[in-house]
Amino acid sequence: MADDDPPKGNDPPKRNAAEFSATGRTERPLQGGSDLDPSAAATVIDMRRRVRAEEGLDEVLVESPGAQATALGGVGAYRTLSLRGTDAEHTLVLLGTVPLSPVGGGAFDLSTLPPTLLDRVEVYRGGSPAWLGAGAIGGVLRLMPAEGTGKRARGVVTYGSFGTYGARADASLTEPNAVENATDGGHRSFAVAVGARHSDGDFPYRLDPTPLLPGDETNVRRTNADADEAQGVAHLRLPVGGGSITFVGLGYGRMGGVPGPAVRPTAEAHRTLTRGLAALGWERVSGERDAGPPQLRVAFGGSLSVEQNRFTDRLNEVGLGARATDDTGSRGFVRAATEWNPWRAAGVTGVVTFSHDAYAPSDSLAAPVGASRRETVAGALEARWSPRLGPVPFDVRPSVRFEGAFSRLEEIRAERQGEDRTPNTFAPTYRLAASAGVLPWLTLHASGASAVRVPSMVELFGDRGYLVGDSRLRPETSYTVDGGLTAGGRVGAADGHLEARGFATWTRDLIRYALTSQFQTVPENIARARLLGAELEASGGVRLGGDEGTLRGLVTATWLRAVDVGLDRTLPLRPKLQLYARPEWTGPGVAFIDTVTLYADVTHVGSNFGDAANLVVLQARTRVGVGAVFGMAKGRLDAAFSIRDLGDTRGQDVLGFPLPGRTVFLTLTAKTE
């Protein structure tokens, strides 16, 4: 499952794994975000050295251009990721190489996986490496689980605004001299992490029941937004058969209220969500070279995931009738992949996957309905050609991918109960990508790709609450082109990285959500949509003289124009401009404080529309945050403090669902190395 090694613990911090060193594909470095594919628009974020006060995965992802995280509330609320203006369902989320999306597909809830369980986060915008399998319309979010590094243990406690508190612990053990011990296929390591958190979620917000009539606004507190959650992950690696076998177990549970929209709060609606995943994989690499890819890489793996979603709304506060559901789902997944490189300048990669999804809905207050299932076969075949024309290295990657989905769906909506549908889809897609290292510090990129996505179970059946499904939805098709440059290098004590790209995506039968008068969302196919955009990422740092520390900075920007071609209107929930900036200083402390890190971040989300007709405007907002991390006791104790939304801007990502304003968190970490 863990297909490539993370940066070593004593390496200097990097924005990207291949930022200032060769990717291994050519002798001259090709500047790019990913060792798997230098042509991919990728951002890699190392999580192991990251110390923040109660940070969510959505707050990490703002560091990637083209990424838009959407939240329905405060701590524990539903959060999703959209890439390059596509929908959240268009982002494939992987744990290593195992799909993490809910059974039957759909958008992954970012709030269900704390970043403290991860070693690193990889964001692929648009086309993704063939090694990861089938592509996605928007891109791929790859989450690498925490892996053993030395012998260490850590305990963390957190306290913050709106009745939020929690604790977590992790430990890891790695075989001594693991890096040198390669005769048995790799090193032995074990890592485990567990945690729990509670939040009352009762943040204040401004209620305006009649936006067109000023003067009736009031300040109220969010109700029925409490959440209790627990999670854990275990990661084991052992040398077996000349390769390494890995096991990853992941568990998550949450129970709490389901708050309504601002103008219609709830009191009793409740949801309990439980998910579990177990994955086993084996990988072997042979014929390693001093430079370039290995001659042969083979990997096999499989996983089983289960989930249970209980939703109770006996007072009909949320839906269109009283409900007491107990829906269950399961997924079996297997994968086989190989990379063969008979020459340094040429190779081929092949991947095949199969998954079986089963969905069994149940509602004790409604007539019984049957179960639904889906089998999906997917694969990818990619050729790599890495020639050198004089001093200029190239990397060219044509690939063909396919996905076949075979379903049996039984309708659960009351007006269509008893209907049985068996839609089948087989969709070949393609990608052609190329990179050229025109200068040692500058690489140019270009690519074109197509993608197809079948509707998810959530889109077909809904979530029994605010999402209402439609089993008649058609598959979506997209065509994307992008191009740009990546630059990076070091000059003395300073380093820098720059990535700039433009992209265009055309979609057919795009699934768009329409908001009903009951504040529920209903999916529907629209004829065509067009997305045009540009994205920028710039980061760098400089070591200050003497004992003055290090100053680093990061800026990301995304410009987007998203059009519903049929209506000639802007697609809802797509801000035209997003900006993020973070300056950070790390230096020596005083007295009992060994080191100090001070940072600030600024996030700007431009205005956008809350409906397809562009009648409802969601106002632009700019949020400023500050934080500090104090290292003490010779690296054995950290204290992190943060204030988010310093100006108490509040606002909303989705019409009717307010966001918390000024929020304060304090985190204490004790550790042994």
C-alpha positions as CSV (number, residue, x, y, z in Angstrom):
1,M,0.0,0.0,0.0
2,A,2.8,2.4,0.8
3,D,4.2,2.5,-2.7
4,D,7.0,5.1,-2.2
5,D,9.1,6.1,0.7
6,P,8.5,9.5,2.4
7,P,11.3,12.0,2.9
8,K,13.8,10.9,5.5
9,G,13.6,12.4,9.0
10,N,16.8,14.5,8.8
11,D,16.0,16.0,5.4
12,P,15.3,19.8,5.4
13,P,11.6,20.7,5.1
14,K,10.3,20.7,1.5
15,R,7.1,21.8,-0.1
16,N,7.4,19.0,-2.7
17,A,9.3,15.7,-2.7
18,A,11.1,16.5,-5.9
19,E,11.4,20.2,-5.4
20,F,15.1,20.7,-5.6
21,S,16.4,17.3,-6.6
22,A,16.2,14.9,-9.5
23,T,13.1,12.9,-9.8
24,G,15.1,9.9,-10.8
25,R,13.6,9.9,-14.3
26,T,16.5,11.8,-16.0
27,E,20.0,13.0,-15.2
28,R,19.1,16.7,-15.2
29,P,16.3,17.4,-12.7
30,L,12.8,17.7,-14.0
31,Q,11.2,20.2,-11.7
32,G,7.8,18.7,-10.7
33,G,5.6,17.9,-7.8
34,S,5.7,14.1,-7.9
35,D,8.3,11.4,-8.3
36,L,5.5,9.1,-9.7
37,D,4.9,11.5,-12.7
38,P,6.9,14.8,-13.1
39,S,4.3,16.1,-15.6
40,A,1.4,15.9,-13.0
41,A,0.2,19.1,-11.4
42,A,1.0,17.9,-7.9
43,T,1.6,19.3,-4.4
44,V,3.1,17.2,-1.7
45,I,2.8,18.3,2.0
46,D,4.9,16.6,4.7
47,M,2.8,16.2,7.8
48,R,5.4,14.6,10.1
49,R,7.1,17.8,11.3
50,R,3.9,19.8,11.2
51,V,2.7,21.2,14.6
52,R,-0.5,23.2,14.6
53,A,-3.3,23.7,17.2
54,E,-6.2,21.4,16.3
55,E,-5.8,21.5,12.5
56,G,-8.2,19.9,10.1
57,L,-7.4,18.3,6.8
58,D,-9.3,21.0,5.0
59,E,-7.0,23.6,6.5
60,V,-4.0,21.7,5.2
61,L,-5.3,21.5,1.7
62,V,-5.5,25.3,1.3
63,E,-1.8,25.1,0.7
64,S,-2.5,23.5,-2.7
65,P,-3.5,25.8,-5.6
66,G,-6.8,24.8,-7.3
67,A,-8.1,23.2,-4.1
68,Q,-11.4,24.4,-2.6
69,A,-12.5,22.9,0.8
70,T,-16.2,23.4,1.6
71,A,-17.6,23.1,5.1
72,L,-21.2,22.9,6.5
73,G,-20.2,24.2,9.9
74,G,-17.7,24.0,12.7
75,V,-15.7,21.2,14.3
76,G,-17.0,17.8,13.2
77,A,-19.2,19.2,10.4
78,Y,-19.2,17.7,6.9
79,R,-16.2,18.9,4.7
80,T,-15.3,18.1,1.1
81,L,-12.6,18.9,-1.4
82,S,-13.1,20.2,-4.9
83,L,-10.2,20.5,-7.4
84,R,-10.1,23.1,-10.3
85,G,-13.8,24.0,-10.0
86,T,-15.1,20.5,-10.3
87,D,-17.5,18.9,-7.8
88,A,-16.4,17.2,-4.6
89,E,-17.5,13.8,-6.1
90,H,-14.9,14.4,-8.9
91,T,-12.0,14.1,-6.5
92,L,-10.8,10.5,-5.9
93,V,-9.5,10.0,-2.4
94,L,-7.0,7.3,-1.7
95,L,-5.3,5.9,1.4
96,G,-2.1,4.9,-0.3
97,T,-3.7,3.1,-3.3
98,V,-6.9,2.1,-1.5
99,P,-10.1,4.1,-2.3
100,L,-11.4,6.0,0.8
101,S,-14.7,7.4,-0.7
102,P,-17.9,6.1,0.8
103,V,-19.3,2.8,-0.4
104,G,-20.7,3.3,-3.9
105,G,-18.5,6.4,-4.5
106,G,-19.4,10.0,-3.7
107,A,-17.5,12.7,-1.9
108,F,-15.2,11.9,1.0
109,D,-15.8,13.7,4.2
110,L,-12.5,15.3,5.1
111,S,-13.5,15.7,8.8
112,T,-13.4,11.9,9.3
113,L,-9.6,11.6,9.0
114,P,-7.5,13.9,11.1
115,P,-4.2,14.9,9.5
116,T,-2.3,13.7,12.6
117,L,-2.8,10.1,11.4
118,L,-0.9,10.9,8.2
119,D,2.8,11.1,7.1
120,R,2.0,13.2,4.0
121,V,-0.7,14.5,1.8
122,E,-0.4,14.5,-2.0
123,V,-2.8,16.5,-4.2
124,Y,-2.9,15.7,-8.0
125,R,-4.9,18.3,-9.9
126,G,-6.3,17.1,-13.2
127,G,-4.4,14.1,-14.6
128,S,-2.8,11.7,-12.1
129,P,0.0,9.1,-12.3
130,A,-1.1,5.8,-13.9
131,W,0.4,3.9,-10.8
132,L,-2.6,5.2,-8.8
133,G,-5.1,3.5,-11.2
134,A,-8.2,5.0,-12.8
135,G,-8.2,8.8,-13.0
136,A,-10.8,11.3,-11.9
137,I,-12.5,14.4,-13.5
138,G,-11.1,16.8,-10.8
139,G,-8.0,14.9,-9.6
140,V,-6.7,12.7,-6.8
141,L,-6.1,13.3,-3.1
142,R,-3.6,10.7,-1.9
143,L,-3.2,10.3,1.9
144,M,-0.2,8.4,3.1
145,P,-0.8,6.8,6.6
146,A,1.7,7.4,9.4
147,E,4.6,4.9,9.3
148,G,7.1,3.9,11.9
149,T,10.1,6.1,12.1
150,G,12.5,5.1,14.9
151,K,11.3,4.5,18.4
152,R,9.0,7.2,19.6
153,A,5.8,7.9,21.5
154,R,3.6,11.0,21.7
155,G,0.6,12.3,23.6
156,V,-1.5,15.3,22.7
157,V,-4.3,17.2,24.5
158,T,-6.3,20.0,22.9
159,Y,-8.8,22.6,24.3
160,G,-10.6,25.3,22.3
161,S,-13.6,27.4,21.6
162,F,-17.2,26.2,21.5
163,G,-16.7,23.4,24.0
164,T,-14.0,21.6,22.0
165,Y,-11.5,19.3,23.7
166,G,-9.7,16.1,22.8
167,A,-6.8,13.8,23.2
168,R,-4.7,11.6,21.0
169,A,-1.6,9.4,21.3
170,D,0.7,7.6,18.8
171,A,3.7,5.4,18.9
172,S,6.1,3.8,16.4
173,L,8.9,1.4,16.3
174,T,11.3,0.7,13.5
175,E,14.0,-1.9,13.2
176,P,17.5,-0.4,13.9
177,N,19.6,0.3,10.8
178,A,16.4,-0.2,8.7
179,V,17.7,1.8,5.8
180,E,20.7,-0.3,5.3
181,N,18.9,-3.6,5.8
182,A,17.7,-4.3,2.3
183,T,18.7,-7.9,1.8
184,D,15.3,-9.2,3.0
185,G,13.2,-6.8,1.0
186,G,13.0,-3.8,3.3
187,H,12.7,-2.8,7.0
188,R,10.3,-3.7,9.8
189,S,8.2,-1.0,11.3
190,F,5.0,-0.5,13.2
191,A,3.0,2.6,14.0
192,V,-0.3,3.1,15.8
193,A,-2.3,6.3,16.5
194,V,-5.6,6.8,18.4
195,G,-7.6,9.8,19.3
196,A,-11.0,11.2,20.5
197,R,-12.6,14.6,20.4
198,H,-15.8,16.4,21.6
199,S,-17.3,19.7,20.5
200,D,-20.5,21.4,21.5
201,G,-20.4,23.3,18.2
202,D,-22.6,26.1,19.7
203,F,-20.9,29.0,17.9
204,P,-22.7,32.3,17.4
205,Y,-23.9,33.4,13.9
206,R,-26.0,36.3,12.5
207,L,-29.5,35.2,11.5
208,D,-31.1,37.2,8.7
209,P,-34.5,35.6,8.0
210,T,-35.4,38.2,5.3
211,P,-32.2,39.2,3.4
212,L,-34.1,41.7,1.3
213,L,-35.6,43.5,4.3
214,P,-32.8,45.1,6.5
215,G,-33.2,45.6,10.2
216,D,-34.4,42.2,11.4
217,E,-31.0,40.5,11.9
218,T,-30.3,38.9,15.2
219,N,-27.3,37.0,16.8
220,V,-28.1,33.5,17.8
221,R,-26.1,30.3,18.6
222,R,-25.9,27.1,16.6
223,T,-28.0,24.4,18.2
224,N,-27.9,20.6,17.9
225,A,-24.3,20.7,16.6
226,D,-22.6,18.7,19.2
227,A,-20.2,15.9,18.0
228,D,-18.3,13.1,19.7
229,E,-15.8,11.2,17.5
230,A,-13.0,8.7,17.9
231,Q,-10.5,7.3,15.4
232,G,-7.5,5.1,15.1
233,V,-5.0,3.8,12.6
234,A,-2.4,1.0,12.6
235,H,0.4,0.5,10.0
236,L,2.7,-2.5,9.9
237,R,5.5,-3.2,7.4
238,L,7.4,-6.5,7.3
239,P,9.9,-8.0,4.8
240,V,8.4,-11.0,3.1
241,G,9.5,-12.9,-0.1
242,G,12.1,-10.4,-1.2
243,G,9.7,-7.6,-0.9
244,S,7.7,-5.9,1.8
245,I,4.2,-6.6,3.1
246,T,2.1,-3.8,4.6
247,F,-1.1,-3.8,6.7
248,V,-3.1,-0.8,7.4
249,G,-6.2,-0.7,9.7
250,L,-8.4,2.4,10.0
251,G,-11.4,3.0,12.2
252,Y,-13.6,6.0,12.7
253,G,-16.8,6.7,14.6
254,R,-18.9,9.8,15.1
255,M,-22.2,10.5,16.8
256,G,-23.9,13.8,17.2
257,G,-26.7,16.2,16.2
258,V,-27.6,17.2,12.7
259,P,-28.0,21.0,12.8
260,G,-30.3,22.5,10.3
261,P,-29.9,25.6,8.1
262,A,-29.6,28.9,9.8
263,V,-33.3,29.8,9.3
264,R,-34.6,26.4,10.4
265,P,-32.5,25.0,13.3
266,T,-33.1,21.5,14.6
267,A,-33.3,20.1,18.1
268,E,-33.5,16.3,17.9
269,A,-32.1,15.1,14.5
270,H,-29.2,12.8,15.2
271,R,-26.7,10.8,13.1
272,T,-24.2,8.0,14.1
273,L,-21.6,7.1,11.5
274,T,-19.1,4.2,11.8
275,R,-16.5,3.2,9.3
276,G,-13.7,0.6,9.2
277,L,-11.1,-0.4,6.7
278,A,-8.4,-3.1,6.6
279,A,-5.9,-3.2,3.8
280,L,-3.1,-5.7,3.0
281,G,-0.5,-5.3,0.3
282,W,2.8,-6.7,-0.9
283,E,5.4,-4.9,-3.1
284,R,8.7,-5.9,-4.5
285,V,11.3,-3.8,-6.3
286,S,14.2,-5.3,-8.2
287,G,17.0,-4.1,-10.5
288,E,17.4,-0.7,-8.7
289,R,19.7,1.8,-10.5
290,D,21.9,4.6,-9.2
291,A,19.8,6.9,-11.4
292,G,16.5,6.3,-13.0
293,P,13.6,4.0,-12.1
294,P,14.1,0.3,-11.1
295,Q,13.9,-2.4,-13.7
296,L,10.8,-4.0,-12.2
297,R,8.3,-3.1,-9.6
298,V,5.4,-5.4,-8.7
299,A,2.5,-4.8,-6.2
300,F,-0.6,-6.7,-5.1
301,G,-3.1,-5.6,-2.6
302,G,-6.7,-5.8,-1.3
303,S,-8.9,-4.2,1.2
304,L,-12.3,-4.5,2.9
305,S,-14.2,-1.5,4.1
306,V,-17.5,-1.4,6.0
307,E,-19.7,1.5,7.1
308,Q,-22.9,2.0,9.0
309,N,-25.0,5.2,8.8
310,R,-27.8,5.7,11.3
311,F,-30.0,8.8,10.9
312,T,-32.9,9.6,13.2
313,D,-35.3,12.4,12.5
314,R,-38.6,11.4,14.2
315,L,-39.8,15.0,14.3
316,N,-39.3,15.6,10.6
317,E,-36.9,18.5,11.3
318,V,-34.6,17.8,8.3
319,G,-36.3,15.7,5.6
320,L,-39.7,15.3,4.0
321,G,-41.0,12.9,6.7
322,A,-40.0,11.2,9.9
323,R,-37.1,8.8,9.5
324,A,-35.2,6.3,11.5
325,T,-32.7,4.8,9.1
326,D,-29.9,2.2,9.6
327,D,-28.1,1.9,6.3
328,T,-25.1,-0.3,5.9
329,G,-22.5,-0.7,3.1
330,S,-19.4,-2.7,2.3
331,R,-16.7,-2.7,-0.3
332,G,-14.2,-5.3,-1.3
333,F,-11.2,-4.0,-3.4
334,V,-8.3,-5.8,-5.1
335,R,-5.4,-4.3,-7.1
336,A,-2.5,-5.6,-9.1
337,A,0.2,-3.2,-10.6
338,T,3.5,-3.5,-12.3
339,E,6.1,-1.1,-13.6
340,W,8.7,-2.5,-16.1
341,N,11.6,-0.4,-17.2
342,P,13.9,-2.4,-19.5
343,W,15.8,0.8,-20.2
344,R,16.3,4.0,-18.3
345,A,14.7,6.0,-21.0
346,A,11.6,3.8,-21.5
347,G,9.2,1.8,-19.5
348,V,5.6,0.7,-19.1
349,T,3.1,0.7,-16.2
350,G,0.0,-1.4,-15.9
351,V,-2.7,-1.4,-13.2
352,V,-5.9,-3.4,-12.8
353,T,-8.5,-3.0,-10.0
354,F,-11.8,-4.6,-9.1
355,S,-14.3,-3.5,-6.4
356,H,-17.6,-4.8,-5.2
357,D,-19.9,-2.3,-3.4
358,A,-23.0,-3.4,-1.6
359,Y,-25.6,-0.9,-0.1
360,A,-28.4,-2.1,2.2
361,P,-30.8,0.7,3.2
362,S,-33.3,0.3,6.1
363,D,-35.9,2.7,7.6
364,S,-38.0,1.4,10.5
365,L,-40.6,4.2,9.8
366,A,-41.0,3.3,6.1
367,A,-41.7,0.3,3.9
368,P,-38.8,-2.0,3.4
369,V,-36.7,-1.7,0.2
370,G,-34.1,-4.0,-1.4
371,A,-30.4,-3.8,-1.5
372,S,-28.3,-2.4,-4.3
373,R,-24.8,-3.4,-5.5
374,R,-22.2,-2.3,-8.0
375,E,-19.1,-4.1,-9.5
376,T,-16.4,-1.9,-11.0
377,V,-13.5,-3.0,-13.1
378,A,-10.8,-0.4,-13.9
379,G,-7.3,-0.4,-15.3
380,A,-4.6,1.7,-16.8
381,L,-1.7,1.1,-19.2
382,E,0.9,3.8,-19.5
383,A,4.1,4.0,-21.6
384,R,7.0,6.2,-20.5
385,W,9.6,7.7,-22.8
386,S,12.4,9.8,-21.3
387,P,14.7,10.8,-24.1
388,R,17.4,13.5,-24.0
389,L,17.9,16.0,-26.9
390,G,21.3,17.5,-26.2
391,P,21.2,18.9,-22.7
392,V,17.4,19.0,-22.5
393,P,15.6,16.0,-20.8
394,F,12.1,15.1,-21.8
395,D,9.4,12.9,-20.2
396,V,6.5,11.8,-22.3
397,R,3.6,9.6,-21.0
398,P,0.7,8.4,-23.1
399,S,-1.8,6.3,-21.3
400,V,-5.1,4.6,-21.8
401,R,-7.5,3.9,-18.9
402,F,-10.9,2.1,-18.7
403,E,-13.6,1.7,-16.2
404,G,-16.6,-0.6,-16.3
405,A,-19.4,-0.3,-13.8
406,F,-22.2,-2.9,-13.5
407,S,-25.0,-2.1,-11.1
408,R,-28.3,-3.2,-9.8
409,L,-30.2,-0.4,-8.1
410,E,-33.5,-0.5,-6.2
411,E,-35.2,2.9,-5.7
412,I,-35.7,4.1,-2.1
413,R,-37.6,7.3,-2.8
414,A,-41.2,6.9,-1.8
415,E,-42.7,8.0,-5.1
416,R,-40.5,5.4,-7.0
417,Q,-40.3,2.5,-4.6
418,G,-40.3,-0.8,-6.3
419,E,-38.5,0.4,-9.4
420,D,-35.5,-1.7,-10.3
421,R,-32.7,-0.5,-12.6
422,T,-29.6,-2.2,-13.9
423,P,-27.4,0.5,-15.6
424,N,-24.1,-0.7,-17.0
425,T,-21.3,1.6,-18.1
426,F,-18.0,0.9,-19.9
427,A,-15.8,4.0,-20.5
428,P,-12.3,4.1,-22.0
429,T,-10.4,7.3,-21.3
430,Y,-6.9,8.6,-22.2
431,R,-4.1,10.9,-21.1
432,L,-1.1,12.3,-22.9
433,A,1.4,14.3,-20.8
434,A,4.9,15.7,-21.5
435,S,7.6,17.6,-19.6
436,A,10.7,19.3,-20.8
437,G,13.6,20.5,-18.6
438,V,14.6,23.5,-20.7
439,L,16.9,24.8,-18.0
440,P,18.3,23.1,-14.9
441,W,15.9,25.1,-12.7
442,L,12.9,25.3,-15.1
443,T,10.6,22.6,-16.5
444,L,7.6,23.1,-18.9
445,H,4.5,20.8,-18.7
446,A,1.5,20.1,-21.0
447,S,-1.2,17.4,-20.9
448,G,-4.6,16.5,-22.2
449,A,-7.0,13.9,-20.7
450,S,-10.5,12.6,-20.7
451,A,-12.4,11.1,-17.7
452,V,-15.8,9.5,-17.0
453,R,-17.6,9.1,-13.7
454,V,-20.6,7.1,-12.9
455,P,-23.0,8.5,-10.3
456,S,-22.3,7.6,-6.7
457,M,-24.7,5.8,-4.3
458,V,-25.2,9.1,-2.5
459,E,-26.2,10.8,-5.7
460,L,-28.4,7.9,-6.6
461,F,-30.1,7.5,-3.2
462,G,-29.1,10.5,-1.0
463,D,-27.9,10.5,2.6
464,R,-31.4,10.4,4.2
465,G,-31.0,14.0,5.3
466,Y,-30.2,17.1,3.3
467,L,-29.1,15.2,0.2
468,V,-31.9,13.6,-1.9
469,G,-30.8,11.1,-4.6
470,D,-32.0,10.3,-8.1
471,S,-31.4,6.8,-9.5
472,R,-31.9,8.1,-13.1
473,L,-28.7,10.1,-13.2
474,R,-26.4,9.6,-16.2
475,P,-22.6,9.2,-16.1
476,E,-20.5,12.4,-16.5
477,T,-17.8,12.9,-19.1
478,S,-15.0,15.4,-19.2
479,Y,-12.1,16.6,-21.4
480,T,-9.2,18.6,-19.9
481,V,-6.1,20.3,-21.1
482,D,-3.5,22.1,-19.1
483,G,0.0,23.6,-19.4
484,G,2.4,25.5,-17.3
485,L,5.9,25.6,-15.7
486,T,7.6,24.5,-12.5
487,A,10.8,26.2,-11.3
488,G,13.0,25.8,-8.2
489,G,16.4,26.1,-6.9
490,R,18.8,27.3,-4.1
491,V,21.0,30.4,-4.0
492,G,23.2,30.5,-0.9
493,A,20.9,30.4,2.2
494,A,17.7,30.9,0.2
495,D,15.5,28.5,-1.7
496,G,12.4,28.9,-3.8
497,H,9.7,27.0,-5.7
498,L,7.2,28.3,-8.3
499,E,4.5,26.5,-10.1
500,A,2.1,28.2,-12.6
501,R,-0.5,26.5,-14.7
502,G,-3.6,27.2,-16.8
503,F,-6.3,24.7,-17.4
504,A,-9.6,24.2,-19.3
505,T,-12.2,21.5,-18.7
506,W,-15.3,20.7,-20.7
507,T,-17.9,18.4,-19.1
508,R,-21.1,16.7,-20.5
509,D,-24.0,15.5,-18.3
510,L,-22.4,17.3,-15.3
511,I,-24.2,16.4,-12.1
512,R,-25.2,19.6,-10.4
513,Y,-27.0,20.0,-7.0
514,A,-30.1,22.2,-6.9
515,L,-31.3,23.6,-3.6
516,T,-35.0,23.0,-2.8
517,S,-37.3,25.2,-0.7
518,Q,-36.8,22.7,2.2
519,F,-33.0,23.4,2.1
520,Q,-32.4,19.9,0.6
521,T,-30.2,19.4,-2.4
522,V,-31.2,17.3,-5.4
523,P,-28.7,16.1,-8.0
524,E,-29.5,16.6,-11.7
525,N,-27.7,16.3,-15.0
526,I,-27.1,19.5,-16.9
527,A,-26.2,19.6,-20.6
528,R,-22.7,21.0,-20.6
529,A,-20.3,23.0,-18.4
530,R,-17.0,24.8,-19.1
531,L,-14.3,25.5,-16.6
532,L,-11.4,27.8,-17.3
533,G,-8.7,28.6,-14.8
534,A,-5.2,29.5,-13.7
535,E,-3.4,28.5,-10.6
536,L,-0.2,29.7,-8.9
537,E,2.0,28.4,-6.1
538,A,5.1,30.2,-4.8
539,S,7.1,29.2,-1.7
540,G,10.5,29.8,-0.4
541,G,12.7,30.5,2.6
542,V,15.9,32.0,3.8
543,R,18.2,31.2,6.7
544,L,18.8,34.5,8.6
545,G,22.3,35.3,9.8
546,G,23.6,34.3,13.2
547,D,20.9,33.0,15.6
548,E,18.0,34.8,13.9
549,G,16.3,31.7,12.6
550,T,14.6,30.9,9.3
551,L,11.9,32.9,7.5
552,R,9.6,31.0,5.1
553,G,6.6,32.0,3.0
554,L,3.9,30.4,0.9
555,V,1.4,32.0,-1.5
556,T,-1.3,30.1,-3.6
557,A,-3.8,31.6,-5.9
558,T,-6.6,30.2,-8.1
559,W,-8.7,32.1,-10.7
560,L,-11.7,30.3,-12.1
561,R,-14.5,30.9,-14.5
562,A,-17.1,28.1,-14.4
563,V,-20.1,28.3,-16.7
564,D,-23.2,26.3,-17.2
565,V,-23.3,26.5,-21.0
566,G,-27.0,25.6,-21.2
567,L,-28.2,28.4,-18.9
568,D,-25.3,30.7,-19.7
569,R,-24.9,31.3,-16.0
570,T,-22.0,30.8,-13.5
571,L,-22.0,27.4,-11.8
572,P,-23.0,27.8,-8.1
573,L,-20.5,27.5,-5.3
574,R,-17.5,28.3,-7.6
575,P,-15.7,31.5,-6.4
576,K,-13.9,33.3,-9.1
577,L,-10.8,34.0,-7.0
578,Q,-9.2,32.2,-4.1
579,L,-6.0,33.4,-2.3
580,Y,-3.9,32.0,0.5
581,A,-0.7,33.4,2.1
582,R,1.3,32.3,5.1
583,P,4.5,33.9,6.4
584,E,6.3,31.9,9.0
585,W,9.4,32.5,11.2
586,T,11.2,29.9,13.2
587,G,14.1,30.8,15.6
588,P,15.6,30.4,19.0
589,G,13.6,30.9,22.2
590,V,14.4,32.4,25.5
591,A,14.6,31.0,29.1
592,F,13.0,27.5,29.1
593,I,11.7,27.9,25.5
594,D,14.1,26.2,23.1
595,T,12.5,27.3,19.8
596,V,9.7,29.5,18.6
597,T,7.6,29.4,15.5
598,L,5.3,32.4,14.7
599,Y,3.0,32.4,11.7
600,A,0.0,34.2,10.2
601,D,-2.3,33.1,7.4
602,V,-4.7,34.9,5.2
603,T,-7.5,33.2,3.3
604,H,-9.6,35.0,0.7
605,V,-12.6,33.4,-1.0
606,G,-14.3,35.5,-3.6
607,S,-18.0,36.0,-4.0
608,N,-20.0,33.3,-5.7
609,F,-23.6,32.3,-6.3
610,G,-25.6,29.9,-4.1
611,D,-28.1,28.9,-6.9
612,A,-28.1,27.9,-10.5
613,A,-30.0,31.0,-11.6
614,N,-27.4,33.3,-10.0
615,L,-30.0,35.1,-7.9
616,V,-28.4,34.4,-4.5
617,V,-25.0,35.9,-3.9
618,L,-22.6,34.5,-1.2
619,Q,-20.4,37.4,-0.2
620,A,-16.6,37.4,-0.5
621,R,-14.8,36.9,2.8
622,T,-11.2,37.3,4.0
623,R,-10.1,35.4,7.1
624,V,-6.9,36.2,9.0
625,G,-5.4,33.8,11.5
626,V,-2.3,33.8,13.7
627,G,-0.5,31.1,15.6
628,A,2.6,30.2,17.6
629,V,4.5,27.0,18.5
630,F,6.9,26.8,21.4
631,G,9.4,24.0,21.7
632,M,10.6,23.1,25.2
633,A,12.4,20.5,27.2
634,K,14.9,19.7,24.4
635,G,12.3,18.7,21.9
636,R,10.1,16.7,24.3
637,L,7.3,19.2,24.8
638,D,5.5,21.5,22.3
639,A,2.8,24.1,23.0
640,A,0.8,25.3,20.0
641,F,-1.6,28.2,20.1
642,S,-3.8,29.5,17.3
643,I,-6.6,32.1,16.6
644,R,-8.5,31.6,13.4
645,D,-10.7,34.2,11.8
646,L,-9.2,36.9,13.9
647,G,-11.6,39.5,12.6
648,D,-14.7,37.3,13.3
649,T,-15.7,37.4,9.7
650,R,-17.9,34.2,9.8
651,G,-19.7,33.7,6.5
652,Q,-20.8,30.5,4.8
653,D,-19.5,28.1,2.2
654,V,-23.0,26.7,1.4
655,L,-26.2,28.8,1.4
656,G,-27.9,28.6,4.8
657,F,-25.1,26.8,6.7
658,P,-23.1,29.3,8.8
659,L,-19.4,28.9,9.6
660,P,-17.9,29.7,13.0
661,G,-16.1,33.0,13.5
662,R,-13.2,33.7,15.8
663,T,-11.9,30.4,17.2
664,V,-9.1,29.8,19.7
665,F,-7.2,26.5,20.2
666,L,-4.4,25.4,22.5
667,T,-2.6,22.1,22.0
668,L,0.1,20.5,24.3
669,T,2.3,17.7,23.0
670,A,4.6,15.5,25.0
671,K,6.9,13.2,23.1
672,T,9.9,10.9,23.3
673,E,12.3,10.1,20.4
